[in-house]
Amino acid sequence: MRIAVVLQDRCQNRKCNHECERFCPLMRTGVECITWGERGKPVISEALCQGCGICVNKCQFDAIRIIGLADELKTELIHQYGENSFRLYRLPLPRKGMITGILGPNGIGKTTAIRILSGSEIPNLGDYTAPPSKEKVLEHFAGTDMQTYLSDVYAGKIKVALKPQYVDKLPATVKGVVRDLLGKVQERMTLEEAAGMFELTEVLDRELDKLSGGELQRLAMAATMMKEADVYFFDEPTSYLDIYQRVRMARLIKTLAAEKQVVVIEHDLAVLDYLADNVNVVYGTEGAYGVFTMARQVRTAINVYLDGYLPEENIRFRDRPIEFEASPPRGDWKTADLVEFDHVTKDFGGFRLEIGKGSVKIGESVGVVGPNATGKTTFVKMLAGVIEPDGGSIDARMKVSYKPQYISMEAEGTVQELLYASAYETVTSNFFQGEVIAPLGLKGLMEKEVRNLSGGELQRLAITLCLANDADIYLFDEPSAYLDSNQRMNTAKTIRRMMEKTGRSAMVVDHDIYFLDMVSDSMMVFGGTPGQHGIGEGPFDMREGMNRFLAAVDITFRRDTETHRPRINKPESRLDREQKSRGEYYYA
C-alpha cells in the first residue's frame, strides 16, 4: 500500500516552479498523476503514483511524502483528515486498574487518538468526504473490545475527563481566578483538598493569566482529577514541572489508576517508565501518518522505542538506536578552568540566592538540577551577563552564547533568513549542517515564517541559533521544553557532540533526567526554599551530584540491563531499599 501526503504548511507553491509536476514521469507521458487543488496546492493520485520518489527529492520545501505501508493496514485506517492528508491507523484501548501509556513523536496522531477515545471526535474510517455515523463506526469494530468501549462512550455510560496538552492556552479560553475554576468541579474532592494536594493554596485568588507554566499545569491536573469520571486522559501532564513535582504528579496519577482507567501521553521517559503499566508505541512520519502498535509492558515498550525496531512487525522506524553510556561520565577533568565563581549572592527582596565556590572547566558540560524557583535561571543569567551579582565574584573572561528559558522571537521573515542573518558562514558550513541542522530537523522549517512556528519548532530554532554563535561557553535554559521524546534525545546528543568536537563548555538547566544523563559530564545542584531562598552547590562529578539531588527527591535509579538507560525504582522495592542504604541513588 502506498500513500501520498502533501504537508500544506510547508508547500510554497508560489515560490517554486512546480517541480513536483514537471519532473513526474507519469505527467511527462500525459497521465494526470498530479493535479492542482482549490488552494493551489498539488493533489497526488495515490492510485496512479508509482512511488518513484522524484517529486519528494525535487520539492525544495520538503513538502511531499510518498510512503509505502504494509497492506494489512488498509483495513485498520481509523481517521484521515483529507486527500493527501494525515491518517491514523489503529487505536490504544484503556484498561481498568492500570495506566496505559502512549509514546511517540509529535505530529503522529497521539492527541487525535485521545480525542477519539474521549468521544469528542468521531473517526471517519478514511471516508473524509462522507464521514460515517456512530453506528457505522461501532459496526466497523464489531466483535472487539473497542466496540464495547466506544459503544459505552457514545451511550454516555462512560464518563471521561481530559487534561489538555497546551495548558499555556488556558488563560485565553478561561477567565477569572483559580478559585472560581476549581469551584465548578468539586466532585471527587473539595477545593481546599485539591489546593493542598496540588500546591495551589497560595494562588487560589490569582487570575489565570498571572500564573506561571508550572502553576497552570498543576491547575489543569487538579481540575481534571477533581472530576468524577470513569476514564481519565492526561496529555503531557509533567511539562513545565520540575522533577519534584513530576514525581509527585506521577504518584497522584498512580493512586487514581487503582480505581479508574487512565491513559497518559508523556515525553519524559523516566516518568513514563515510573508511571505506566502498559505502553502503546506510535510510529510514523510527522504530519503524514501514525500507527499504534500493540500494548507492551512498559520496560519492553521503551526499549523498543529507543532501539527503533519493532521485531513482531519487522519495521524499523529510526535509522539508528538511541544509546546510553554504561557507566557515569568521567569527572577527573585535567583542563584549565574557564569560569570560576566564589560565594556569589543575589538578593531580590523576597528571594535570596547563594552560590558556593566552584568552576566550569574548558570542554566540560555541566547539568543543572533542582526545584523550580530556587535560582537556576538567575545563576545562568549572571554567567551570561544579563544580571549582575550583589556579592561574591565571577571570574570569567569568555564569550557566552545564551538560550533563555522563555523564547519569544519577534523576527520577521523565514527561519532561513533569520539563521543566515545571524551566522551565515557557520550555518551554511557542511559541519554545522551535518551536526546541528540535520539532527534537529531544521531543514523542513527553513521556509516557515518565524512567527508561525510551534513551541517545539521555536525551541529547536533557538538551540540552533545558540550553537551557531562563536562562544567559549553555551548556556541552555530548559532546552527540552516543548520537545517530544525523540527530539529530546536528538537534541541532547547534538549538544554533547558539538561540545566534544569543538572543545567548548556548556551549562544545561533541565528537568528531564534522560536528557541530563546524555548531555552532562558533571552536575550542579540547587536546593533551598522555592521562591524564598535558593542555594546552589557544585559542580560535582555526575555520581555525587545526582546522588545529592535524588536523595532530596527521595527516589532511586537503576540502569536497564539492555539499554543502560536510567529507570526509577519502585518505592520500597528491594533495589530501592538497598540503594538508599548504600547512599547510591543513581548508579547501582
Secondary structure, DSSP 8 states (H G I E B T S, - for coil): -EEEEE-TTT--TTSS--HHHHT-HHHHTT---EEE-TTS-EEE-TTT-----HHHHH-TT--EEEEE--GGGGGGEEEE-STT--EEE------BTSEEEEE--TTSSHHHHHHHHTTSS---TT--SS---HHHHHHHTTTSHHHHHHHHHHTTSS-EEEE-S-GGGHHHH--SBHHHHHHTT-SSS-HHHHHHHTT-GGGTTSBGGG--HHHHHHHHHHHHHTS--SEEEEESTTTT--HHHHHHHHHHHHHHHTTSEEEEE---HHHHHHH-SEEEEEEEETTTEEEEEEEEEHHHHHHHHHHTEETTTTEE-SSS-----SS-------S-EEEEEEEEEEE-SS-EEEE-SEEEETT-EEEEE--TTSSHHHHHHHHHTSS--SEEEEEE---EEEE-SS------SBHHHHHHHHHHHHHHSHHHIIIIITTTT-GGGTTSBGGG--HHHHHHHHHHHHHHS--SEEEEESTTTT--HHHHHHHHHHHHHHHHHHT-EEEEE-S-HHHHHHH-SEEEEEEEETTTEEEEEEEEEHHHHHHHHHHHHT--EEE-TTT--EEE--TT-HHHHHHHHHT-SS--
